[in-house]
Amino acid sequence: MKKVAIISFATLLLSLTINAQLVVNPYNNGAGNNGAGSNLQQFVQTNLIGSGITISNVTFVGANRQMGSFNIQVV
C-alpha cells in the first residue's frame, strides 16, 4: 500500500508541466538596449560583470550580432 501511494504521488509530480521561455536581447550595434550604454564596455559591465567590479580595455572580435544577453522567464 505504501509503495502504491509513493508511485501515485511520483506519477502526479511527473505529470505536472512547467513552461519556460528564453528571451534573447541582442547588442544591436551599440544601440544601448537592456540597460546597457552606447558602447561595448558598458554593455559588458551591465550584462556580464555587474556592479562592484571595474573593467577596462574591453574588446570583441566578431560580428555585433553574435553578442547579446538573455533572461529566463518561467511561466
PyRosetta script that sets phi, psi and omega in degrees:
from pyrosetta import init, pose_from_sequence

init()
pose = pose_from_sequence("MKKVAIISFATLLLSLTINAQLVVNPYNNGAGNNGAGSNLQQFVQTNLIGSGITISNVTFVGANRQMGSFNIQVV")
pose.set_psi(1, -40.0)
pose.set_omega(1, -179.7)
pose.set_phi(2, -66.6)
pose.set_psi(2, -39.1)
pose.set_omega(2, 178.2)
pose.set_phi(3, -65.2)
pose.set_psi(3, -38.5)
pose.set_omega(3, 179.5)
pose.set_phi(4, -64.4)
pose.set_psi(4, -40.4)
pose.set_omega(4, 179.5)
pose.set_phi(5, -66.1)
pose.set_psi(5, -41.5)
pose.set_omega(5, 179.7)
pose.set_phi(6, -66.2)
pose.set_psi(6, -44.2)
pose.set_omega(6, 179.3)
pose.set_phi(7, -64.7)
pose.set_psi(7, -40.5)
pose.set_omega(7, 178.1)
pose.set_phi(8, -63.7)
pose.set_psi(8, -42.7)
pose.set_omega(8, 179.4)
pose.set_phi(9, -66.1)
pose.set_psi(9, -42.2)
pose.set_omega(9, 178.5)
pose.set_phi(10, -63.3)
pose.set_psi(10, -40.3)
pose.set_omega(10, 178.0)
pose.set_phi(11, -64.0)
pose.set_psi(11, -40.7)
pose.set_omega(11, 178.0)
pose.set_phi(12, -62.6)
pose.set_psi(12, -44.7)
pose.set_omega(12, 179.0)
pose.set_phi(13, -64.2)
pose.set_psi(13, -39.8)
pose.set_omega(13, -179.2)
pose.set_phi(14, -71.4)
pose.set_psi(14, -22.7)
pose.set_omega(14, -178.6)
pose.set_phi(15, -81.0)
pose.set_psi(15, -16.1)
pose.set_omega(15, 177.8)
pose.set_phi(16, -72.1)
pose.set_psi(16, 141.3)
pose.set_omega(16, -179.1)
pose.set_phi(17, -115.5)
pose.set_psi(17, 150.1)
pose.set_omega(17, 175.7)
pose.set_phi(18, -124.0)
pose.set_psi(18, 131.7)
pose.set_omega(18, 177.6)
pose.set_phi(19, -104.2)
pose.set_psi(19, 137.0)
pose.set_omega(19, 178.8)
pose.set_phi(20, -136.6)
pose.set_psi(20, 154.6)
pose.set_omega(20, -180.0)
pose.set_phi(21, -136.9)
pose.set_psi(21, 136.0)
pose.set_omega(21, 177.4)
pose.set_phi(22, -101.7)
pose.set_psi(22, 117.7)
pose.set_omega(22, -178.3)
pose.set_phi(23, -103.1)
pose.set_psi(23, 120.2)
pose.set_omega(23, -178.3)
pose.set_phi(24, -99.4)
pose.set_psi(24, 129.1)
pose.set_omega(24, 177.9)
pose.set_phi(25, -109.1)
pose.set_psi(25, 105.8)
pose.set_omega(25, -177.8)
pose.set_phi(26, -72.0)
pose.set_psi(26, 159.7)
pose.set_omega(26, 179.1)
pose.set_phi(27, -70.3)
pose.set_psi(27, -31.0)
pose.set_omega(27, 176.2)
pose.set_phi(28, 59.4)
pose.set_psi(28, 44.0)
pose.set_omega(28, 176.0)
pose.set_phi(29, 52.6)
pose.set_psi(29, 36.7)
pose.set_omega(29, 176.6)
pose.set_phi(30, 80.8)
pose.set_psi(30, 22.7)
pose.set_omega(30, -178.7)
pose.set_phi(31, -72.1)
pose.set_psi(31, -11.1)
pose.set_omega(31, 174.7)
pose.set_phi(32, 83.8)
pose.set_psi(32, 40.1)
pose.set_omega(32, 178.6)
pose.set_phi(33, -89.0)
pose.set_psi(33, 166.7)
pose.set_omega(33, 176.1)
pose.set_phi(34, 59.1)
pose.set_psi(34, 39.3)
pose.set_omega(34, 177.5)
pose.set_phi(35, 77.8)
pose.set_psi(35, 1.9)
pose.set_omega(35, -178.4)
pose.set_phi(36, -87.0)
pose.set_psi(36, 157.6)
pose.set_omega(36, 177.5)
pose.set_phi(37, -81.8)
pose.set_psi(37, -160.8)
pose.set_omega(37, -174.0)
pose.set_phi(38, -92.7)
pose.set_psi(38, 6.5)
pose.set_omega(38, 178.7)
pose.set_phi(39, -134.1)
pose.set_psi(39, 168.6)
pose.set_omega(39, -175.7)
pose.set_phi(40, -61.7)
pose.set_psi(40, -41.2)
pose.set_omega(40, -178.2)
pose.set_phi(41, -61.9)
pose.set_psi(41, -42.5)
pose.set_omega(41, 178.6)
pose.set_phi(42, -67.3)
pose.set_psi(42, -36.3)
pose.set_omega(42, 177.6)
pose.set_phi(43, -62.2)
pose.set_psi(43, -46.5)
pose.set_omega(43, 179.9)
pose.set_phi(44, -65.5)
pose.set_psi(44, -43.4)
pose.set_omega(44, -179.9)
pose.set_phi(45, -60.2)
pose.set_psi(45, -43.8)
pose.set_omega(45, -176.7)
pose.set_phi(46, -73.4)
pose.set_psi(46, -44.7)
pose.set_omega(46, -170.1)
pose.set_phi(47, -96.8)
pose.set_psi(47, -23.0)
pose.set_omega(47, -177.0)
pose.set_phi(48, -114.1)
pose.set_psi(48, -39.7)
pose.set_omega(48, -171.9)
pose.set_phi(49, -93.5)
pose.set_psi(49, -54.2)
pose.set_omega(49, -176.9)
pose.set_phi(50, 94.1)
pose.set_psi(50, -172.8)
pose.set_omega(50, -176.9)
pose.set_phi(51, -86.1)
pose.set_psi(51, 159.1)
pose.set_omega(51, 176.6)
pose.set_phi(52, 92.0)
pose.set_psi(52, -8.3)
pose.set_omega(52, 178.3)
pose.set_phi(53, -125.4)
pose.set_psi(53, 131.8)
pose.set_omega(53, 179.7)
pose.set_phi(54, -98.1)
pose.set_psi(54, 133.5)
pose.set_omega(54, 177.1)
pose.set_phi(55, -123.0)
pose.set_psi(55, 157.8)
pose.set_omega(55, 177.2)
pose.set_phi(56, -152.5)
pose.set_psi(56, 163.5)
pose.set_omega(56, 176.6)
pose.set_phi(57, 56.3)
pose.set_psi(57, 48.0)
pose.set_omega(57, -179.5)
pose.set_phi(58, -78.7)
pose.set_psi(58, 128.3)
pose.set_omega(58, 176.5)
pose.set_phi(59, -131.5)
pose.set_psi(59, 155.7)
pose.set_omega(59, 177.2)
pose.set_phi(60, -142.3)
pose.set_psi(60, 131.9)
pose.set_omega(60, 177.3)
pose.set_phi(61, -110.4)
pose.set_psi(61, 115.6)
pose.set_omega(61, -179.0)
pose.set_phi(62, 145.0)
pose.set_psi(62, -178.7)
pose.set_omega(62, 179.0)
pose.set_phi(63, -78.5)
pose.set_psi(63, 144.3)
pose.set_omega(63, 179.1)
pose.set_phi(64, -60.1)
pose.set_psi(64, -28.2)
pose.set_omega(64, -179.2)
pose.set_phi(65, -71.3)
pose.set_psi(65, -8.5)
pose.set_omega(65, 175.7)
pose.set_phi(66, -83.8)
pose.set_psi(66, -9.9)
pose.set_omega(66, -179.4)
pose.set_phi(67, -100.1)
pose.set_psi(67, 152.8)
pose.set_omega(67, 176.4)
pose.set_phi(68, 172.0)
pose.set_psi(68, -179.6)
pose.set_omega(68, 175.9)
pose.set_phi(69, -135.3)
pose.set_psi(69, 169.6)
pose.set_omega(69, -179.6)
pose.set_phi(70, -144.0)
pose.set_psi(70, 156.4)
pose.set_omega(70, 174.9)
pose.set_phi(71, -124.9)
pose.set_psi(71, 142.6)
pose.set_omega(71, 177.2)
pose.set_phi(72, -104.2)
pose.set_psi(72, 125.6)
pose.set_omega(72, 179.7)
pose.set_phi(73, -115.5)
pose.set_psi(73, 115.4)
pose.set_omega(73, 176.6)
pose.set_phi(74, -93.2)
pose.set_psi(74, 125.7)
pose.set_omega(74, -177.0)
pose.set_phi(75, -103.7)
pose.dump_pdb("model.pdb")
